[in-house]
Amino acid sequence: MKTLLQLELKKTRLWPCIFGGLAVVAASLALGGMFLAIGHTSGRSDPRLSSLAFVLQMAMVILLVGFSLVAAALCNLVFIEPYTGRNLTLTLSCPISRERILLAKLVFVGFFTALSYLAGTAVTLTVLLLVDRLVGSLGKGSPVSLFGQVLFMLVTSLAGLAGLVGIALSLGFWKRSLPIMFGVLLLLDALVGNLLSLSPLLSALVLLIIFLTSLPAWWLLHRTLMKIELP
């Protein structure tokens, strides 16, 4: 497994995904900073805008949507291109079981996505919290309560991230179409993003449903990849 993971690391072009992740973090910081500024200047007109939890929540919306697109782009490099492009013969003729190859690809994509998402979230929330403390905190209630809300959103977002990408990847691979994959992902992101900005609890329920729905999608993708024959 270690050798397969090292091989995936060497042959996959990660720099576009890394730059994409940095762009997502920058966008989340910009949006979070905008909401912080609104909350400290004119947030009294809307109680939500004067809430630190809401500011962090909106930043996490951008992180979830952005990193789902980054993960989809990585899945295209790891799954769609090798199994639909000119490297199909090389991929299928490898003297290793297809199950091990697929497992290595899943571990590689999952580890990179989770690590980059967690790192991006940590950087974003840390910067926003520091800025908020410097200019006068919007925080209401105990820090433990705020930490619990953030942790809850983080866990549900990770599950939702796997679900969003799984559904979009399966449909895109089935139709052999990258635009379909990103189109489905954008529609799901728009739905989840709107719900997350309105109600974290409702969004968490939807993310859980999406994750559970993606399990059959991942299984169908596995069956499809196992049945591909050499040309």
C-alpha positions as CSV (number, residue, x, y, z in Angstrom):
1,M,0.0,0.0,0.0
2,K,2.8,2.4,0.8
3,T,4.4,1.8,-2.6
4,L,1.1,2.4,-4.3
5,L,0.5,5.6,-2.4
6,Q,4.0,6.9,-3.3
7,L,3.3,6.0,-6.9
8,E,0.1,8.0,-6.9
9,L,1.9,10.9,-5.3
10,K,4.6,10.9,-8.0
11,K,2.3,10.7,-11.0
12,T,-0.5,13.0,-9.9
13,R,-0.2,16.7,-10.6
14,L,-1.0,18.1,-7.2
15,W,0.1,21.7,-7.7
16,P,-3.2,22.8,-9.3
17,C,-5.1,21.3,-6.4
18,I,-2.7,23.0,-3.9
19,F,-3.1,26.4,-5.5
20,G,-6.8,25.8,-5.7
21,G,-6.9,25.1,-2.0
22,L,-4.9,28.3,-1.2
23,A,-7.4,30.2,-3.4
24,V,-10.3,28.7,-1.4
25,V,-8.7,29.8,1.9
26,A,-8.1,33.3,0.6
27,A,-11.8,33.5,-0.5
28,S,-13.0,32.3,2.9
29,L,-10.8,34.8,4.7
30,A,-12.0,37.6,2.5
31,L,-15.7,36.7,3.1
32,G,-15.1,36.1,6.8
33,G,-13.3,39.5,7.1
34,M,-16.2,41.2,5.2
35,F,-18.8,39.7,7.7
36,L,-16.6,40.7,10.6
37,A,-16.4,44.2,9.4
38,I,-20.2,44.4,8.9
39,G,-20.7,42.9,12.3
40,H,-18.5,45.5,14.0
41,T,-19.9,48.5,12.1
42,S,-23.6,47.9,11.3
43,G,-24.3,44.4,12.5
44,R,-26.9,45.7,15.0
45,S,-29.5,45.9,12.2
46,D,-29.4,42.1,11.9
47,P,-28.6,40.0,15.0
48,R,-27.0,37.3,12.9
49,L,-24.4,39.6,11.5
50,S,-23.3,40.6,15.0
51,S,-22.7,36.9,15.9
52,L,-19.2,35.5,15.7
53,A,-20.7,32.0,15.2
54,F,-22.5,33.2,12.1
55,V,-19.2,34.8,10.7
56,L,-17.4,31.5,11.2
57,Q,-20.3,29.6,9.7
58,M,-20.2,31.7,6.5
59,A,-16.5,31.1,6.2
60,M,-17.0,27.4,6.5
61,V,-19.6,27.5,3.7
62,I,-16.9,28.8,1.3
63,L,-14.5,26.2,2.6
64,L,-16.9,23.4,2.0
65,V,-17.9,24.5,-1.5
66,G,-14.4,25.4,-2.5
67,F,-12.7,22.2,-1.3
68,S,-15.4,20.0,-2.8
69,L,-14.4,21.5,-6.2
70,V,-10.7,20.9,-5.4
71,A,-11.5,17.3,-4.4
72,A,-13.5,16.8,-7.6
73,A,-10.6,18.1,-9.7
74,L,-8.2,15.6,-7.8
75,C,-10.7,12.8,-8.5
76,N,-10.6,13.6,-12.1
77,L,-6.8,13.3,-12.1
78,V,-6.8,10.0,-10.1
79,F,-9.9,8.2,-11.4
80,I,-11.4,9.6,-14.6
81,E,-8.3,10.3,-16.6
82,P,-6.5,6.9,-15.9
83,Y,-9.7,4.9,-16.5
84,T,-11.0,6.8,-19.5
85,G,-8.0,8.2,-21.2
86,R,-5.0,6.8,-23.1
87,N,-3.5,5.4,-20.0
88,L,-6.3,2.8,-19.5
89,T,-4.2,-0.1,-20.8
90,L,-1.3,0.8,-18.5
91,T,-3.6,1.1,-15.5
92,L,-5.5,-2.2,-16.0
93,S,-2.4,-4.2,-17.0
94,C,-0.6,-3.4,-13.7
95,P,0.4,-6.7,-12.0
96,I,-1.5,-5.8,-8.9
97,S,-5.2,-6.5,-8.0
98,R,-7.6,-3.9,-9.1
99,E,-9.0,-3.7,-5.6
100,R,-5.7,-2.7,-4.1
101,I,-5.1,-0.1,-6.8
102,L,-8.6,1.4,-6.2
103,L,-8.1,1.3,-2.4
104,A,-4.8,3.1,-2.8
105,K,-6.5,5.8,-5.0
106,L,-9.3,6.2,-2.5
107,V,-6.9,6.5,0.4
108,F,-4.7,9.0,-1.5
109,V,-7.6,11.2,-2.5
110,G,-9.3,11.0,1.0
111,F,-6.1,11.8,2.9
112,F,-5.1,14.7,0.7
113,T,-8.6,16.2,0.7
114,A,-9.1,15.8,4.5
115,L,-5.7,17.1,5.3
116,S,-6.0,20.2,3.0
117,Y,-9.6,20.9,4.2
118,L,-8.6,20.6,7.9
119,A,-5.5,22.8,7.4
120,G,-7.5,25.4,5.4
121,T,-10.2,25.5,8.0
122,A,-7.7,25.8,10.9
123,V,-5.9,28.7,9.2
124,T,-9.2,30.5,8.3
125,L,-10.8,30.2,11.7
126,T,-7.6,31.1,13.6
127,V,-7.1,34.2,11.6
128,L,-10.7,35.3,11.9
129,L,-10.7,34.7,15.7
130,L,-7.5,36.6,16.1
131,V,-8.8,39.6,14.1
132,D,-12.1,39.5,16.0
133,R,-10.2,39.6,19.3
134,L,-8.1,42.5,18.2
135,V,-11.0,44.7,17.2
136,G,-13.4,43.7,19.9
137,S,-15.0,40.3,19.9
138,L,-18.5,39.6,18.5
139,G,-18.5,36.4,20.5
140,K,-21.5,35.7,22.7
141,G,-21.8,32.9,25.2
142,S,-19.0,30.7,26.4
143,P,-15.9,29.8,24.3
144,V,-16.8,26.1,24.9
145,S,-20.2,26.6,23.2
146,L,-18.6,28.3,20.2
147,F,-15.9,25.5,20.0
148,G,-18.7,22.9,20.1
149,Q,-20.6,24.6,17.2
150,V,-17.5,24.8,15.1
151,L,-16.5,21.2,15.8
152,F,-20.0,20.0,14.9
153,M,-19.9,21.9,11.6
154,L,-16.5,20.6,10.9
155,V,-17.4,16.9,11.4
156,T,-20.6,17.2,9.4
157,S,-18.8,19.1,6.6
158,L,-16.1,16.4,6.3
159,A,-18.9,13.7,5.9
160,G,-20.7,15.9,3.5
161,L,-17.6,16.6,1.5
162,A,-17.1,12.8,0.9
163,G,-20.8,12.5,0.0
164,L,-20.8,15.5,-2.4
165,V,-17.7,14.3,-4.3
166,G,-18.8,10.7,-4.3
167,I,-22.2,11.4,-6.0
168,A,-20.7,13.9,-8.5
169,L,-17.8,11.6,-9.4
170,S,-20.0,8.6,-9.9
171,L,-22.4,10.4,-12.2
172,G,-19.5,12.1,-14.1
173,F,-17.7,8.7,-14.6
174,W,-20.9,7.0,-15.7
175,K,-21.5,9.7,-18.3
176,R,-17.8,10.0,-19.1
177,S,-18.3,13.8,-18.7
178,L,-16.3,16.2,-16.6
179,P,-18.8,19.0,-17.1
180,I,-21.6,16.8,-15.7
181,M,-19.5,16.0,-12.7
182,F,-18.8,19.6,-11.9
183,G,-22.4,20.6,-12.8
184,V,-23.9,18.1,-10.3
185,L,-21.4,19.2,-7.7
186,L,-22.2,22.9,-8.1
187,L,-25.9,22.2,-7.8
188,L,-25.4,20.2,-4.6
189,D,-23.0,22.8,-3.3
190,A,-25.6,25.5,-3.9
191,L,-28.2,23.6,-2.0
192,V,-26.0,22.8,1.0
193,G,-24.4,26.3,1.1
194,N,-27.8,27.9,1.3
195,L,-29.0,25.6,4.0
196,L,-25.7,26.0,6.0
197,S,-26.1,29.8,5.9
198,L,-29.7,29.5,7.2
199,S,-29.6,26.6,9.6
200,P,-26.6,24.5,10.7
201,L,-28.8,21.8,12.1
202,L,-30.8,21.4,8.9
203,S,-27.6,21.6,6.8
204,A,-26.1,18.8,9.0
205,L,-29.1,16.6,8.3
206,V,-28.8,17.2,4.6
207,L,-25.1,16.5,4.6
208,L,-25.7,13.3,6.5
209,I,-28.3,12.3,3.9
210,I,-25.9,13.1,1.1
211,F,-23.2,11.1,2.7
212,L,-25.4,8.1,3.1
213,T,-26.7,8.5,-0.5
214,S,-23.1,8.5,-1.7
215,L,-22.3,5.1,-0.2
216,P,-24.2,3.3,-3.0
217,A,-22.6,5.7,-5.5
218,W,-19.1,4.8,-4.3
219,W,-20.0,1.1,-4.5
220,L,-21.4,1.4,-8.1
221,L,-18.2,3.3,-9.0
222,H,-16.2,0.4,-7.6
223,R,-18.2,-2.2,-9.5
224,T,-17.8,-0.2,-12.7
225,L,-14.0,0.1,-12.4
226,M,-13.7,-3.6,-11.6
227,K,-15.6,-4.6,-14.7
228,I,-13.7,-2.4,-17.2
229,E,-12.0,-4.6,-19.8
230,L,-8.7,-4.0,-21.7
231,P,-9.3,-2.5,-25.2
